[in-house]
Amino acid sequence: MSIVYDVELSVKYMDVIAQGWIMAKHATLLFGIEWNLLWESPLDDVRTSLNIILPTS
């Protein structure tokens, strides 16, 4: 666990953590995927197929 000594930074950290949580809730579960079959696929196609949406900012 990380301790934030600067209170102003804690808001930024929590925003990023919340954004990651939401992204993970929407994405396909990544366990059990045969990654070795996807090496030749374009990364954007893999992200789309797994519903991995990158943050806009």
Biopython code that builds the backbone (N, CA, C, O; Angstrom):
import numpy as np
from Bio.PDB.StructureBuilder import StructureBuilder

atoms = [
    (1, "MET", "N", (0.851, -1.178, 0.000)),
    (1, "MET", "CA", (0.000, 0.000, 0.000)),
    (1, "MET", "C", (0.890, 1.233, 0.000)),
    (1, "MET", "O", (1.940, 1.268, 0.641)),
    (2, "SER", "N", (0.449, 2.222, -0.723)),
    (2, "SER", "CA", (1.219, 3.455, -0.838)),
    (2, "SER", "C", (0.593, 4.534, 0.040)),
    (2, "SER", "O", (-0.627, 4.689, 0.105)),
    (3, "ILE", "N", (1.455, 5.254, 0.698)),
    (3, "ILE", "CA", (0.983, 6.357, 1.537)),
    (3, "ILE", "C", (1.272, 7.648, 0.804)),
    (3, "ILE", "O", (2.387, 7.866, 0.330)),
    (4, "VAL", "N", (0.275, 8.498, 0.712)),
    (4, "VAL", "CA", (0.432, 9.782, 0.045)),
    (4, "VAL", "C", (0.582, 10.847, 1.113)),
    (4, "VAL", "O", (-0.320, 11.065, 1.922)),
    (5, "TYR", "N", (1.741, 11.514, 1.107)),
    (5, "TYR", "CA", (1.994, 12.543, 2.101)),
    (5, "TYR", "C", (1.464, 13.901, 1.645)),
    (5, "TYR", "O", (1.186, 14.769, 2.472)),
    (6, "ASP", "N", (1.325, 14.085, 0.341)),
    (6, "ASP", "CA", (0.807, 15.331, -0.199)),
    (6, "ASP", "C", (-0.683, 15.141, -0.497)),
    (6, "ASP", "O", (-1.047, 14.420, -1.425)),
    (7, "VAL", "N", (-1.525, 15.779, 0.281)),
    (7, "VAL", "CA", (-2.970, 15.595, 0.159)),
    (7, "VAL", "C", (-3.463, 15.968, -1.230)),
    (7, "VAL", "O", (-4.394, 15.348, -1.743)),
    (8, "GLU", "N", (-2.854, 16.966, -1.840)),
    (8, "GLU", "CA", (-3.282, 17.379, -3.183)),
    (8, "GLU", "C", (-3.053, 16.273, -4.209)),
    (8, "GLU", "O", (-3.816, 16.155, -5.168)),
    (9, "LEU", "N", (-2.022, 15.471, -4.024)),
    (9, "LEU", "CA", (-1.765, 14.356, -4.937)),
    (9, "LEU", "C", (-2.718, 13.189, -4.708)),
    (9, "LEU", "O", (-2.958, 12.402, -5.624)),
    (10, "SER", "N", (-3.260, 13.064, -3.514)),
    (10, "SER", "CA", (-4.141, 11.937, -3.224)),
    (10, "SER", "C", (-5.389, 11.960, -4.107)),
    (10, "SER", "O", (-5.889, 10.902, -4.490)),
    (11, "VAL", "N", (-5.888, 13.126, -4.428)),
    (11, "VAL", "CA", (-7.055, 13.231, -5.313)),
    (11, "VAL", "C", (-6.694, 12.713, -6.697)),
    (11, "VAL", "O", (-7.467, 11.976, -7.308)),
    (12, "LYS", "N", (-5.535, 13.093, -7.185)),
    (12, "LYS", "CA", (-5.084, 12.630, -8.497)),
    (12, "LYS", "C", (-4.925, 11.113, -8.515)),
    (12, "LYS", "O", (-5.353, 10.452, -9.461)),
    (13, "TYR", "N", (-4.307, 10.559, -7.464)),
    (13, "TYR", "CA", (-4.140, 9.114, -7.371)),
    (13, "TYR", "C", (-5.491, 8.399, -7.343)),
    (13, "TYR", "O", (-5.671, 7.395, -8.032)),
    (14, "MET", "N", (-6.417, 8.893, -6.577)),
    (14, "MET", "CA", (-7.732, 8.243, -6.481)),
    (14, "MET", "C", (-8.478, 8.315, -7.806)),
    (14, "MET", "O", (-9.179, 7.370, -8.170)),
    (15, "ASP", "N", (-8.339, 9.417, -8.529)),
    (15, "ASP", "CA", (-8.976, 9.525, -9.845)),
    (15, "ASP", "C", (-8.435, 8.473, -10.803)),
    (15, "ASP", "O", (-9.197, 7.854, -11.546)),
    (16, "VAL", "N", (-7.124, 8.271, -10.787)),
    (16, "VAL", "CA", (-6.502, 7.283, -11.672)),
    (16, "VAL", "C", (-6.895, 5.861, -11.263)),
    (16, "VAL", "O", (-7.158, 5.020, -12.122)),
    (17, "ILE", "N", (-6.934, 5.595, -9.980)),
    (17, "ILE", "CA", (-7.349, 4.280, -9.487)),
    (17, "ILE", "C", (-8.793, 3.996, -9.884)),
    (17, "ILE", "O", (-9.111, 2.893, -10.329)),
    (18, "ALA", "N", (-9.660, 4.979, -9.726)),
    (18, "ALA", "CA", (-11.074, 4.814, -10.093)),
    (18, "ALA", "C", (-11.219, 4.578, -11.599)),
    (18, "ALA", "O", (-12.015, 3.742, -12.027)),
    (19, "GLN", "N", (-10.455, 5.310, -12.387)),
    (19, "GLN", "CA", (-10.510, 5.141, -13.838)),
    (19, "GLN", "C", (-10.059, 3.729, -14.226)),
    (19, "GLN", "O", (-10.681, 3.093, -15.077)),
    (20, "GLY", "N", (-8.991, 3.243, -13.610)),
    (20, "GLY", "CA", (-8.524, 1.881, -13.873)),
    (20, "GLY", "C", (-9.551, 0.843, -13.469)),
    (20, "GLY", "O", (-9.737, -0.152, -14.169)),
    (21, "TRP", "N", (-10.215, 1.061, -12.357)),
    (21, "TRP", "CA", (-11.251, 0.131, -11.890)),
    (21, "TRP", "C", (-12.388, 0.044, -12.912)),
    (21, "TRP", "O", (-12.857, -1.048, -13.235)),
    (22, "ILE", "N", (-12.824, 1.192, -13.413)),
    (22, "ILE", "CA", (-13.911, 1.218, -14.394)),
    (22, "ILE", "C", (-13.481, 0.535, -15.688)),
    (22, "ILE", "O", (-14.251, -0.224, -16.276)),
    (23, "MET", "N", (-12.253, 0.801, -16.132)),
    (23, "MET", "CA", (-11.752, 0.157, -17.345)),
    (23, "MET", "C", (-11.738, -1.360, -17.181)),
    (23, "MET", "O", (-12.123, -2.089, -18.095)),
    (24, "ALA", "N", (-11.298, -1.830, -16.030)),
    (24, "ALA", "CA", (-11.226, -3.271, -15.775)),
    (24, "ALA", "C", (-12.614, -3.907, -15.718)),
    (24, "ALA", "O", (-12.793, -5.044, -16.154)),
    (25, "LYS", "N", (-13.586, -3.185, -15.189)),
    (25, "LYS", "CA", (-14.952, -3.719, -15.105)),
    (25, "LYS", "C", (-15.550, -3.938, -16.493)),
    (25, "LYS", "O", (-16.358, -4.848, -16.679)),
    (26, "HIS", "N", (-15.161, -3.113, -17.472)),
    (26, "HIS", "CA", (-15.710, -3.206, -18.827)),
    (26, "HIS", "C", (-14.947, -4.186, -19.714)),
    (26, "HIS", "O", (-15.489, -4.687, -20.700)),
    (27, "ALA", "N", (-13.703, -4.457, -19.368)),
    (27, "ALA", "CA", (-12.870, -5.322, -20.203)),
    (27, "ALA", "C", (-13.223, -6.791, -19.991)),
    (27, "ALA", "O", (-13.774, -7.182, -18.961)),
    (28, "THR", "N", (-12.891, -7.576, -20.988)),
    (28, "THR", "CA", (-13.035, -9.030, -20.888)),
    (28, "THR", "C", (-12.020, -9.555, -19.883)),
    (28, "THR", "O", (-10.912, -9.027, -19.781)),
    (29, "LEU", "N", (-12.390, -10.576, -19.154)),
    (29, "LEU", "CA", (-11.471, -11.197, -18.204)),
    (29, "LEU", "C", (-10.240, -11.712, -18.967)),
    (29, "LEU", "O", (-10.383, -12.431, -19.955)),
    (30, "LEU", "N", (-9.055, -11.353, -18.519)),
    (30, "LEU", "CA", (-7.837, -11.659, -19.268)),
    (30, "LEU", "C", (-7.190, -12.985, -18.889)),
    (30, "LEU", "O", (-6.199, -13.380, -19.503)),
    (31, "PHE", "N", (-7.725, -13.675, -17.899)),
    (31, "PHE", "CA", (-7.193, -14.979, -17.526)),
    (31, "PHE", "C", (-7.647, -16.029, -18.529)),
    (31, "PHE", "O", (-8.792, -16.013, -18.982)),
    (32, "GLY", "N", (-6.768, -16.918, -18.866)),
    (32, "GLY", "CA", (-7.128, -18.021, -19.748)),
    (32, "GLY", "C", (-7.038, -17.712, -21.227)),
    (32, "GLY", "O", (-7.362, -18.565, -22.053)),
    (33, "ILE", "N", (-6.607, -16.520, -21.579)),
    (33, "ILE", "CA", (-6.474, -16.173, -22.993)),
    (33, "ILE", "C", (-5.180, -16.778, -23.527)),
    (33, "ILE", "O", (-4.140, -16.714, -22.871)),
    (34, "GLU", "N", (-5.249, -17.351, -24.692)),
    (34, "GLU", "CA", (-4.056, -17.932, -25.310)),
    (34, "GLU", "C", (-3.298, -16.821, -26.042)),
    (34, "GLU", "O", (-3.456, -16.620, -27.246)),
    (35, "TRP", "N", (-2.474, -16.111, -25.275)),
    (35, "TRP", "CA", (-1.758, -14.948, -25.794)),
    (35, "TRP", "C", (-0.841, -15.315, -26.955)),
    (35, "TRP", "O", (-0.629, -14.502, -27.855)),
    (36, "ASN", "N", (-0.301, -16.519, -26.947)),
    (36, "ASN", "CA", (0.612, -16.922, -28.021)),
    (36, "ASN", "C", (-0.074, -16.946, -29.382)),
    (36, "ASN", "O", (0.598, -16.890, -30.412)),
    (37, "LEU", "N", (-1.392, -17.027, -29.400)),
    (37, "LEU", "CA", (-2.133, -17.002, -30.667)),
    (37, "LEU", "C", (-2.387, -15.581, -31.160)),
    (37, "LEU", "O", (-2.841, -15.385, -32.287)),
    (38, "LEU", "N", (-2.101, -14.613, -30.338)),
    (38, "LEU", "CA", (-2.417, -13.220, -30.680)),
    (38, "LEU", "C", (-1.198, -12.393, -31.061)),
    (38, "LEU", "O", (-1.345, -11.216, -31.391)),
    (39, "TRP", "N", (0.003, -12.970, -31.026)),
    (39, "TRP", "CA", (1.214, -12.199, -31.300)),
    (39, "TRP", "C", (1.189, -11.514, -32.657)),
    (39, "TRP", "O", (1.689, -10.396, -32.790)),
    (40, "GLU", "N", (0.628, -12.146, -33.645)),
    (40, "GLU", "CA", (0.620, -11.588, -35.001)),
    (40, "GLU", "C", (-0.527, -10.609, -35.232)),
    (40, "GLU", "O", (-0.561, -9.936, -36.262)),
    (41, "SER", "N", (-1.458, -10.520, -34.299)),
    (41, "SER", "CA", (-2.607, -9.623, -34.450)),
    (41, "SER", "C", (-2.224, -8.198, -34.082)),
    (41, "SER", "O", (-1.457, -7.980, -33.144)),
    (42, "PRO", "N", (-2.759, -7.224, -34.822)),
    (42, "PRO", "CA", (-2.510, -5.830, -34.451)),
    (42, "PRO", "C", (-3.048, -5.546, -33.044)),
    (42, "PRO", "O", (-4.116, -6.030, -32.667)),
    (43, "LEU", "N", (-2.302, -4.765, -32.286)),
    (43, "LEU", "CA", (-2.667, -4.481, -30.900)),
    (43, "LEU", "C", (-4.052, -3.841, -30.801)),
    (43, "LEU", "O", (-4.813, -4.156, -29.885)),
    (44, "ASP", "N", (-4.382, -2.954, -31.724)),
    (44, "ASP", "CA", (-5.708, -2.329, -31.684)),
    (44, "ASP", "C", (-6.817, -3.364, -31.840)),
    (44, "ASP", "O", (-7.864, -3.248, -31.203)),
    (45, "ASP", "N", (-6.597, -4.376, -32.681)),
    (45, "ASP", "CA", (-7.589, -5.440, -32.853)),
    (45, "ASP", "C", (-7.744, -6.270, -31.579)),
    (45, "ASP", "O", (-8.857, -6.640, -31.205)),
    (46, "VAL", "N", (-6.624, -6.558, -30.917)),
    (46, "VAL", "CA", (-6.674, -7.329, -29.671)),
    (46, "VAL", "C", (-7.414, -6.522, -28.604)),
    (46, "VAL", "O", (-8.269, -7.060, -27.900)),
    (47, "ARG", "N", (-7.091, -5.246, -28.485)),
    (47, "ARG", "CA", (-7.784, -4.402, -27.506)),
    (47, "ARG", "C", (-9.287, -4.356, -27.776)),
    (47, "ARG", "O", (-10.094, -4.458, -26.851)),
    (48, "THR", "N", (-9.652, -4.204, -29.032)),
    (48, "THR", "CA", (-11.067, -4.159, -29.384)),
    (48, "THR", "C", (-11.768, -5.465, -29.047)),
    (48, "THR", "O", (-12.867, -5.459, -28.491)),
    (49, "SER", "N", (-11.137, -6.586, -29.381)),
    (49, "SER", "CA", (-11.771, -7.886, -29.123)),
    (49, "SER", "C", (-11.929, -8.162, -27.629)),
    (49, "SER", "O", (-12.823, -8.907, -27.227)),
    (50, "LEU", "N", (-11.064, -7.566, -26.807)),
    (50, "LEU", "CA", (-11.128, -7.775, -25.356)),
    (50, "LEU", "C", (-11.832, -6.624, -24.633)),
    (50, "LEU", "O", (-11.893, -6.596, -23.404)),
    (51, "ASN", "N", (-12.353, -5.692, -25.398)),
    (51, "ASN", "CA", (-13.057, -4.531, -24.867)),
    (51, "ASN", "C", (-12.165, -3.717, -23.912)),
    (51, "ASN", "O", (-12.605, -3.259, -22.857)),
    (52, "ILE", "N", (-10.915, -3.557, -24.316)),
    (52, "ILE", "CA", (-9.978, -2.742, -23.547)),
    (52, "ILE", "C", (-9.980, -1.345, -24.154)),
    (52, "ILE", "O", (-9.495, -1.143, -25.267)),
    (53, "ILE", "N", (-10.513, -0.410, -23.436)),
    (53, "ILE", "CA", (-10.634, 0.960, -23.917)),
    (53, "ILE", "C", (-9.623, 1.816, -23.158)),
    (53, "ILE", "O", (-9.662, 1.909, -21.931)),
    (54, "LEU", "N", (-8.724, 2.435, -23.910)),
    (54, "LEU", "CA", (-7.704, 3.265, -23.303)),
    (54, "LEU", "C", (-8.299, 4.598, -22.831)),
    (54, "LEU", "O", (-9.246, 5.109, -23.430)),
    (55, "PRO", "N", (-7.747, 5.145, -21.772)),
    (55, "PRO", "CA", (-8.253, 6.452, -21.310)),
    (55, "PRO", "C", (-7.966, 7.526, -22.345)),
    (55, "PRO", "O", (-6.989, 7.441, -23.089)),
    (56, "THR", "N", (-8.814, 8.527, -22.387)),
    (56, "THR", "CA", (-8.667, 9.590, -23.375)),
    (56, "THR", "C", (-7.655, 10.633, -22.945)),
    (56, "THR", "O", (-7.125, 11.358, -23.787)),
    (57, "SER", "N", (-7.378, 10.724, -21.658)),
    (57, "SER", "CA", (-6.394, 11.717, -21.227)),
    (57, "SER", "C", (-5.520, 11.165, -20.118)),
    (57, "SER", "O", (-4.631, 11.861, -19.628)),
]
sb = StructureBuilder()
sb.init_structure("model")
sb.init_model(0)
sb.init_chain("A")
sb.init_seg("    ")
for serial, (resi, resn, name, xyz) in enumerate(atoms, 1):
    if name == "N":
        sb.init_residue(resn, " ", resi, " ")
    sb.init_atom(name, np.array(xyz, "f"), 0.0, 1.0, " ", f" {name:<3s}", serial, name[0])
structure = sb.get_structure()
